[in-house]
């Protein structure tokens, strides 16, 4: 087979790509149903975007390590400047100011910051001597690197994206080997500050979303409407679902955003528990492959980069699934590779491209991987 299949094709990570293709195709089928049995406007653009961003991911996968390290800090500064530009000249939509009209496309810079913060901190910690990992230098500058974009994103306002940026950065810091007691202390401080942040930091609609998570039925036609209808859609699907293109919640427009944030509920109504388990299993395969890439990495930079990219994808998946089932506030986090939306697809395909890039580095580098150090905090 090696003589029949060209080497550039044979060396691709098909163990991840084939499940990814299945997930995107399944997502297109769900979007077809969400549009009432039509490829337009959701399914066709979903497939086109995936095709375009797949090419982008393959280009990223070809980047050499030296080029990535050279471009890291300039990329961070450029995206941070774009976030500043959003506050000055950004487009307003749905009460939020999150986008820049570049003429040929409308860009949401905050989405780009999710993978950029990961590679930036991976570069920083890979350059920091191990002996300094428990000192103030290991937390002060990285903390500022995370806080700056998070502050600008909160001004938009976009709580979900700001949490995603902070989560990706925090995971890289944890994997870099910062003392666990710092994270425990930070969690305790955050819990103590949560009431103050709730009453004085969140806008009224954000407060309603948090309260709705605990009792959606208290306002089923208001703040709890999204979650209530999502639960009805998921529960009515049962074990095998109502059948393809037979979902009443989405077709009768009871389910809000059936093609974006609540696409999993749209799917579960028609494909049931089995469909839900299929989606979760595919995500499990992709995330496991990403962790294996991180464990097999030969150097600290590649390990941190891969681990952070896996964490970014995981955040999307976990928060969206918890959200549609009523276990997390509605924060506008789409389901990767299934929800309709260019920004989400762009971010997650950058993560996939970065993981493919590290995988290529691993296959070309001699010697043993540092698999043990990932599970032990990447302290070597």
C-alpha positions in Angstrom: 0.0 0.0 0.0 2.9 2.3 0.7 3.9 2.1 -3.0 0.3 2.9 -4.1 -0.6 5.7 -1.8 1.4 8.9 -2.2 3.5 9.7 0.9 2.0 13.1 1.6 -1.4 11.4 1.8 -0.2 8.3 3.7 1.4 10.3 6.5 -1.7 12.3 7.4 -3.2 11.4 10.8 -6.2 9.5 9.4 -7.1 8.2 12.8 -8.2 11.7 13.6 -9.2 13.0 10.2 -11.7 10.3 9.3 -13.7 10.7 12.6 -13.5 14.5 12.0 -14.9 14.1 8.5 -17.7 11.9 9.9 -18.5 14.6 12.6 -18.6 17.4 10.1 -20.8 15.4 7.7 -23.2 14.5 10.5 -23.3 18.2 11.4 -24.2 19.1 7.9 -27.1 16.6 8.0 -28.3 18.1 11.2 -28.1 21.6 9.7 -29.9 20.4 6.6 -32.8 19.4 8.9 -32.6 22.6 10.9 -33.2 24.5 7.7 -36.4 22.5 7.1 -34.9 20.0 4.6 -32.6 22.4 2.6 -28.9 22.6 2.1 -29.2 26.4 2.2 -28.4 28.5 4.1 -26.7 26.4 6.8 -25.4 23.0 5.5 -23.8 24.1 2.3 -21.9 27.0 3.9 -20.9 24.7 6.7 -19.2 22.3 4.3 -17.6 25.0 2.3 -16.1 26.6 5.4 -14.8 23.3 6.6 -13.2 22.7 3.2 -11.5 26.1 3.3 -10.3 25.9 6.9 -9.1 22.3 6.3 -6.7 23.7 3.7 -5.7 26.3 6.2 -5.1 23.6 8.8 -2.9 21.6 6.3 -0.9 24.8 5.7 -0.4 25.3 9.5 0.6 21.7 9.8 3.6 22.4 7.5 5.0 25.2 9.6 8.5 24.6 11.0 9.1 25.0 14.7 11.4 27.9 14.3 8.9 29.9 12.2 6.1 29.3 14.8 8.3 30.5 17.7 9.4 33.6 15.6 5.8 34.6 14.8 4.3 33.9 18.3 4.8 37.2 20.0 4.0 39.3 16.9 0.8 37.3 16.4 -0.2 38.0 20.0 0.4 41.7 19.6 -1.5 41.9 16.3 -4.6 40.1 17.7 -4.5 42.2 20.9 -4.4 45.3 18.6 -7.4 43.9 16.7 -9.3 43.6 20.0 -8.5 47.3 20.7 -9.8 48.1 17.2 -13.0 46.3 18.0 -13.6 48.8 20.9 -13.0 51.7 18.6 -14.5 50.8 15.2 -16.1 47.4 15.7 -19.5 46.4 14.4 -22.4 46.1 16.8 -24.8 43.1 16.6 -27.3 41.8 19.1 -26.2 44.3 21.7 -22.5 43.3 21.5 -19.6 44.9 19.7 -17.4 42.0 18.7 -16.6 42.1 15.0 -14.4 44.0 12.5 -15.5 44.5 8.9 -12.4 43.9 6.8 -14.2 44.2 3.5 -13.6 40.7 2.3 -14.8 39.1 5.6 -16.2 40.0 9.0 -13.7 38.9 11.6 -14.2 38.2 15.3 -10.7 38.8 16.8 -11.6 37.3 20.2 -11.9 33.9 18.5 -8.3 34.2 17.2 -7.0 34.9 20.7 -8.0 31.5 22.0 -5.3 29.6 20.1 -2.9 32.5 20.1 -2.8 32.8 23.9 -2.0 29.1 24.0 1.0 29.3 21.6 2.1 32.5 23.3 2.3 31.0 26.8 3.8 27.8 25.4 6.6 29.8 23.9 7.1 31.8 27.1 7.3 28.8 29.4 9.4 26.7 27.1 11.9 29.6 27.2 11.8 30.0 31.0 14.4 28.1 32.9 12.9 25.3 35.0 14.4 26.8 38.2 12.2 29.9 37.8 8.9 28.1 37.3 8.0 28.6 41.0 9.0 32.2 41.1 7.0 35.4 40.4 8.3 35.7 36.8 6.4 32.5 36.0 3.0 34.0 36.8 3.2 37.8 36.6 3.9 38.3 32.9 1.7 35.3 31.7 -1.1 36.6 34.0 -0.9 40.0 32.3 -0.9 38.3 28.9 -4.1 36.6 29.8 -5.7 39.5 31.6 -5.3 42.0 28.8 -7.4 40.2 26.1 -9.9 38.9 28.7 -10.5 42.5 29.8 -11.1 43.7 26.2 -13.4 40.7 25.5 -15.5 41.4 28.6 -16.0 44.9 27.4 -17.7 43.6 24.2 -19.4 42.0 26.3 -18.6 38.3 25.7 -18.4 36.2 28.9 -18.1 32.8 27.2 -15.1 33.8 25.0 -13.3 35.5 27.9 -13.7 32.3 29.9 -12.4 30.3 27.0 -9.3 32.5 26.7 -8.6 32.3 30.4 -9.2 28.5 30.5 -6.7 27.8 27.7 -4.1 30.0 29.3 -4.6 28.5 32.7 -4.2 25.0 31.4 -0.9 25.9 29.8 0.3 27.4 33.1 -0.8 24.2 34.9 0.9 21.9 32.4 4.0 24.1 32.6 4.5 23.0 36.2 3.3 26.0 38.2 2.6 24.9 41.8 -0.8 23.4 42.2 -1.4 25.4 45.4 -1.4 28.5 43.3 -4.4 27.2 41.3 -6.1 26.0 44.5 -5.6 29.4 46.0 -6.9 31.1 42.9 -10.0 28.9 42.8 -10.7 29.8 46.5 -10.2 33.5 45.8 -12.5 33.3 42.7 -15.2 31.5 44.7 -15.0 34.2 47.4 -15.2 37.0 44.8 -18.0 35.3 42.8 -20.9 37.1 44.6 -19.2 40.5 44.1 -18.6 39.7 40.4 -22.2 38.5 40.0 -23.8 41.6 41.4 -21.4 44.2 40.2 -19.5 42.7 37.3 -22.2 41.0 35.3 -24.9 42.7 33.2 -28.5 42.1 34.1 -29.1 39.6 31.2 -25.9 37.7 32.3 -27.2 37.5 35.8 -30.5 36.1 34.5 -28.6 33.4 32.6 -26.8 32.3 35.7 -29.9 32.1 37.8 -31.8 30.3 35.0 -29.3 27.5 35.2 -30.6 26.7 38.7 -34.3 27.0 38.0 -35.2 27.4 34.3 -38.9 26.7 35.0 -39.1 29.8 37.1 -39.3 31.9 33.9 -40.1 29.4 31.1 -41.2 32.0 28.6 -38.4 34.5 29.5 -34.9 33.8 30.6 -35.5 30.1 30.9 -37.0 29.7 27.5 -33.8 28.5 25.7 -32.9 25.8 28.3 -36.5 24.6 28.7 -37.0 24.1 25.0 -33.6 22.5 24.7 -34.4 20.0 27.4 -37.7 19.2 25.7 -36.0 18.6 22.4 -33.3 16.3 23.9 -35.8 14.4 26.1 -38.4 13.9 23.3 -35.7 12.2 21.2 -35.7 9.1 23.4 -33.3 6.3 22.5 -33.5 6.3 18.7 -34.9 9.8 18.0 -37.9 10.9 16.0 -36.1 10.3 12.7 -34.1 12.4 10.3 -35.8 15.7 9.4 -38.7 15.0 11.7 -37.8 17.2 14.7 -40.8 19.3 15.7 -39.0 21.5 18.2 -36.7 23.0 15.5 -39.1 22.8 12.6 -41.9 24.6 14.5 -39.3 27.1 15.7 -39.8 26.4 19.4 -36.0 25.7 19.8 -34.0 28.9 19.6 -30.7 28.9 17.6 -31.2 25.3 16.4 -28.3 25.6 13.9 -25.7 27.2 16.2 -25.6 27.1 20.0 -28.4 24.4 20.3 -27.4 22.2 17.4 -26.9 19.3 19.8 -30.5 19.6 20.9 -31.6 19.6 17.3 -29.6 16.5 16.7 -30.7 14.7 19.8 -34.4 15.2 19.0 -34.0 13.4 15.6 -31.3 10.9 16.4 -31.9 10.3 20.1 -29.5 9.0 22.7 -27.6 6.9 20.1 -26.9 10.0 18.1 -25.7 11.9 21.2 -23.4 9.0 22.1 -22.0 8.9 18.6 -21.1 12.7 18.7 -19.5 12.4 22.2 -17.6 9.3 21.1 -16.2 11.1 18.0 -15.1 14.1 20.2 -13.5 11.5 22.5 -11.5 10.1 19.6 -10.3 13.5 18.5 -9.4 14.7 22.0 -7.6 11.4 22.8 -5.5 11.7 19.6 -4.6 15.3 20.6 -3.5 14.1 24.1 -1.4 11.4 22.5 0.3 14.0 20.3 1.1 16.0 23.4 2.5 13.0 25.2 4.7 12.0 22.3 6.2 15.5 21.9 10.0 15.7 22.2 10.3 19.2 23.6 8.5 21.4 26.1 7.2 23.9 23.6 5.5 21.3 21.5 4.0 19.6 24.6 2.5 22.8 26.0 1.3 23.9 22.6 -0.5 20.6 21.9 -1.9 20.3 25.5 -3.3 23.8 25.3 -4.9 23.3 21.9 -6.6 20.1 23.2 -7.9 22.1 26.2 -9.3 24.8 23.9 -11.3 22.3 21.9 -12.4 20.5 25.1 -13.7 23.8 26.5 -16.0 24.3 23.5 -17.4 20.8 23.7 -17.8 20.6 27.5 -19.4 24.0 27.9 -21.8 23.6 24.9 -23.0 20.1 26.1 -23.4 21.3 29.7 -25.3 24.4 28.4 -27.8 22.6 26.2 -28.6 20.2 29.0 -29.1 23.0 31.6 -26.0 22.4 33.7 -24.2 25.6 32.6 -25.4 29.2 31.8 -26.2 30.0 28.2 -23.0 31.8 27.2 -23.0 31.4 23.4 -20.4 28.7 23.0 -21.1 26.7 19.7 -20.5 23.0 19.3 -17.2 22.5 17.3 -17.5 21.1 13.8 -21.3 20.8 14.0 -22.7 24.3 14.8 -23.1 26.7 11.9 -20.6 29.6 12.2 -17.4 30.7 10.6 -15.6 32.0 13.7 -16.0 28.8 15.7 -14.9 26.7 12.7 -11.9 28.9 12.2 -10.7 28.6 15.8 -11.2 24.9 16.1 -9.5 24.2 12.8 -6.5 26.3 13.9 -6.3 24.0 16.9 -6.5 21.0 14.7 -3.9 22.4 12.3 -1.6 23.1 15.3 -2.0 19.6 16.6 -1.2 18.2 13.1 1.8 20.4 13.1 3.1 19.1 16.4 2.3 15.5 15.2 4.5 16.1 12.2 7.3 17.5 14.4 7.0 14.3 16.5 7.4 12.0 13.6 10.4 13.8 12.3 12.2 14.2 15.6 14.5 11.4 16.8 14.5 10.0 20.3 12.0 9.2 23.0 8.9 11.4 23.7 8.4 13.0 27.1 5.1 11.3 27.7 5.6 11.0 31.4 6.2 14.7 31.9 2.8 15.6 30.5 1.0 13.6 33.1 3.3 14.8 35.8 2.9 18.5 35.0 5.4 19.0 32.1 8.0 19.9 34.6 11.0 18.5 32.8 
